[in-house]
Each structure stands twice: as structure tokens, then as C-alpha cells.
Amino acid sequence: MTNNCLICDRIKLIQENKNPYFVRELSTGYVVLADSQYFEGYTLFLSKHHVTELHQLASAEKLAFLEEMSLVQEACAKAFHADKMNIELLGNGDAHVHWHLFPRHNGDTAQAGPVWWTPKEVMYGDDVVKDMPRLKRLKAALGMAIDDVLAIRG
């Protein structure tokens, strides 16, 4: 863990059983729902280790992290009936390796394109942040889908 890292702080909350977005721990990372659910099922997969670049992980861990991300995105697609999955490893805002997994649906934006074209005030509006009953339902759906994917791939 590193000081001044939002993702490390959120992982600490997971470890303290205080992160309401936490879904599942896997061998290389943590599955959490994003704060905003404007794109229902928007999921993050957070590396257990604080590195800023994928290539900084040891080779075996990097391959396992990529495989687990693939399993999480498959579960996300299944749980939220995605027409297409958008998967991104960015890090300009939070320099801790993590994946953004967006289940996309035909017509979910006014203009076809990346989620980041959605205005922030819409994507992070009060109506899609901290809706605990909805969050509980989404966490359950994703957790069951992860179980299903792991059982098939196991």
C-alpha cells in the first residue's frame, strides 16, 4: 500500500470490511462495483499490488491478473446482459493498476462512443451514486456470475 493512493485506500477499506462496493477477492485483485452505476454493472478490478504499470508486475502475476480480469469481464457481461464490453486500463487519474469494465448496451448513450463522452455531471449524478438497494442487487448478480464463470473455467 502507498500513501496518497485512492485505490490503496479503498483496498484498505476492503480489508477492514468497510467498502460497500466490494464484491469478491481473487488471487491477484479485488472486484468492486464503481461508485457510479450510470452504466449499470460498471466494475473495477483492482490489483492487489501497488504498481503504476502492468509491466511492473512479475510475469506470472501479470499473466494471472490478465486472466482474472478476463474472467471478471466475462462475469460482468453475463450478469448485466451486455451487448458489448468496454475494458480499459488507464491510470492517469489513479496511478495504481486497475481495470475499468463497462457493460455496454445498444443505445446506452445518445451518440455511439466511449463512456467518457458522457458528461461527468450525468455519469456521476446523485441518481446513480450511493443507491444502496441497487448496489446490493448488482453485487449479488455479479457475485453469482463470477461463481458461474469460475465453475465453468475452474
C-alpha positions in Angstrom: 0.0 0.0 0.0 1.1 3.5 -0.8 0.3 6.8 0.8 -1.9 9.1 -1.2 -3.3 6.4 -3.4 -7.1 6.3 -3.6 -7.1 2.7 -4.7 -4.8 1.6 -1.9 -7.2 3.4 0.5 -10.1 1.6 -1.0 -8.3 -1.8 -0.7 -7.6 -1.0 2.9 -11.4 -0.4 3.4 -12.0 -3.8 1.8 -9.6 -5.4 4.2 -11.4 -3.7 7.1 -14.7 -4.9 5.7 -15.8 -1.3 5.2 -16.0 -0.9 1.4 -19.7 -1.1 0.4 -18.7 -1.7 -3.3 -16.6 -4.8 -2.7 -17.8 -7.9 -4.5 -15.0 -10.5 -4.5 -11.4 -11.1 -3.7 -9.5 -13.1 -6.4 -5.8 -14.2 -6.2 -4.4 -11.1 -7.9 -7.0 -8.4 -7.2 -10.3 -7.2 -5.8 -13.6 -6.9 -7.8 -15.6 -3.9 -6.9 -18.5 -2.0 -8.4 -17.7 1.5 -9.4 -19.1 4.4 -7.4 -21.3 5.4 -10.3 -23.7 3.0 -11.9 -24.8 5.2 -14.7 -23.6 2.3 -16.9 -25.2 -0.4 -14.8 -22.6 -3.0 -13.8 -19.6 -0.7 -14.2 -17.0 -2.8 -12.4 -13.4 -2.3 -11.4 -10.7 -4.9 -10.9 -8.0 -3.6 -8.6 -4.5 -5.0 -8.5 -3.5 -6.2 -5.0 -0.1 -4.7 -5.5 0.5 -1.0 -5.9 2.3 -0.7 -9.3 1.6 2.0 -11.8 2.2 -0.1 -14.9 1.1 -3.6 -15.9 4.7 -4.5 -16.9 5.8 -3.8 -13.3 4.1 -6.9 -12.1 6.1 -10.1 -12.0 5.5 -12.1 -15.2 3.4 -14.9 -13.5 1.4 -12.4 -11.5 0.8 -10.3 -14.6 -0.5 -13.2 -16.6 -2.7 -14.3 -13.7 -4.0 -10.8 -13.4 -4.9 -10.6 -17.1 -6.6 -14.0 -16.9 -8.6 -13.0 -13.8 -9.6 -9.7 -15.5 -10.9 -11.7 -18.4 -13.0 -13.9 -16.1 -14.4 -10.9 -14.3 -15.3 -9.2 -17.6 -17.0 -12.4 -18.7 -19.0 -12.5 -15.5 -19.8 -8.8 -15.8 -21.1 -9.4 -19.4 -23.2 -12.3 -18.2 -24.6 -10.6 -15.0 -25.6 -7.4 -16.8 -26.6 -8.8 -20.2 -24.0 -6.7 -22.1 -24.2 -6.3 -25.8 -20.5 -5.3 -25.7 -17.9 -5.0 -23.0 -15.6 -2.0 -22.9 -12.4 -2.7 -21.0 -9.7 -0.1 -20.1 -6.5 0.0 -18.1 -5.9 3.7 -17.7 -4.2 5.1 -14.6 -3.8 8.8 -15.4 -6.1 9.7 -12.6 -5.3 6.9 -10.1 -1.8 5.6 -10.8 -2.5 2.1 -9.4 -3.0 -0.7 -11.9 -6.8 -1.4 -12.2 -9.3 -2.3 -14.9 -12.5 -0.5 -15.8 -15.1 -2.9 -17.1 -18.1 -1.4 -18.7 -21.1 -3.5 -19.8 -22.5 -1.6 -22.7 -25.9 -1.8 -24.3 -27.1 -0.7 -27.7 -28.4 2.9 -27.4 -27.0 3.5 -23.9 -25.6 6.8 -25.0 -27.0 9.4 -27.3 -24.0 9.1 -29.6 -22.0 5.9 -30.1 -18.6 6.2 -28.5 -16.6 5.8 -25.3 -18.3 6.2 -21.9 -16.0 9.1 -21.2 -18.1 11.2 -23.7 -20.9 11.1 -21.1 -20.8 14.4 -19.2 -19.4 13.9 -15.6 -22.4 15.5 -14.0 -24.6 12.9 -15.7 -22.3 9.9 -15.2 -21.7 10.8 -11.5 -25.1 12.3 -10.7 -26.8 11.7 -7.4 -29.3 9.3 -9.0 -26.6 6.8 -9.9 -24.3 7.1 -6.9 -24.8 5.5 -3.4 -28.1 3.8 -4.2 -27.6 1.1 -1.6 -30.6 -1.2 -2.5 -29.5 -1.1 -6.2 -25.9 -1.7 -5.2 -26.8 -4.7 -3.2 -28.8 -6.2 -6.1 -25.9 -5.5 -8.5 -23.3 -7.0 -6.2 -25.4 -10.2 -5.8 -25.8 -10.5 -9.6 -22.1 -10.0 -10.2 -21.1 -12.4 -7.4 -23.3 -15.2 -8.8 -22.0 -14.6 -12.3 -18.4 -14.8 -11.0 -19.3 -18.1 -9.3 -20.7 -19.4 -12.6 -17.7 -18.4 -14.7 -15.2 -19.8 -12.2 -17.1 -23.1 -12.0 -17.0 -23.4 -15.8 -13.4 -22.3 -16.1 -12.2 -23.9 -12.9 
